[in-house]
């Protein structure tokens, strides 16, 4: 679930960045595909980093 939320937020934020940069460049047609691809790559990167940094089992047990 947390990775799905990461994907949604990265899609929203990268589409906003795309819009602002397109507006600063003088307008024109918006490219919707590139931010989606970057958001998916960013989400995969976050999943990879989070899987490498799992909390130790002792700490997870003490939180319950």
C-alpha positions as CSV (number, residue, x, y, z in Angstrom):
1,X,0.0,0.0,0.0
2,X,2.8,2.4,0.8
3,X,4.4,1.8,-2.6
4,X,1.1,2.5,-4.3
5,X,0.9,5.9,-2.4
6,X,4.5,6.6,-3.5
7,X,3.5,6.0,-7.1
8,X,0.4,8.2,-6.9
9,X,2.3,11.1,-5.3
10,X,5.2,10.8,-7.7
11,X,2.8,10.9,-10.6
12,X,1.1,14.0,-9.2
13,X,4.3,15.9,-8.4
14,X,6.0,15.0,-11.7
15,X,3.0,16.1,-13.7
16,X,3.0,19.4,-11.9
17,X,6.8,19.8,-12.6
18,X,6.1,19.0,-16.2
19,X,3.4,21.6,-16.4
20,X,5.5,24.3,-14.8
21,X,8.5,23.6,-16.9
22,X,6.4,23.5,-20.1
23,X,4.8,26.9,-19.1
24,X,8.3,28.4,-18.5
25,X,9.3,27.1,-21.9
26,X,6.6,29.1,-23.7
27,X,3.7,26.6,-23.6
28,X,3.0,24.1,-26.4
29,X,1.8,20.6,-26.0
30,X,2.2,18.8,-22.8
31,X,4.1,15.5,-22.7
32,X,2.2,13.2,-20.3
33,X,4.3,10.0,-21.0
34,X,7.7,11.1,-19.8
35,X,6.6,12.1,-16.3
36,X,4.7,8.8,-15.9
37,X,7.8,6.8,-16.9
38,X,10.0,8.8,-14.5
39,X,7.4,8.3,-11.7
40,X,7.5,4.5,-12.3
41,X,11.3,4.5,-12.2
42,X,11.3,6.6,-9.1
43,X,8.8,4.3,-7.4
44,X,10.9,1.2,-8.3
45,X,13.9,3.0,-6.9
46,X,12.0,3.7,-3.6
47,X,10.9,0.1,-3.4
48,X,14.5,-1.1,-3.9
49,X,15.9,1.3,-1.2
50,X,13.1,0.4,1.3
51,X,13.7,-3.3,0.8
52,X,17.4,-2.8,1.6
53,X,16.7,-0.8,4.7
54,X,14.2,-3.0,6.6
55,X,14.0,-2.5,10.3
56,X,15.7,-5.2,12.5
57,X,13.2,-7.8,13.8
58,X,13.9,-6.8,17.4
59,X,12.7,-3.3,16.8
60,X,9.6,-4.4,14.9
61,X,8.7,-6.8,17.8
62,X,9.1,-4.0,20.4
63,X,6.8,-1.6,18.6
64,X,3.8,-4.0,18.9
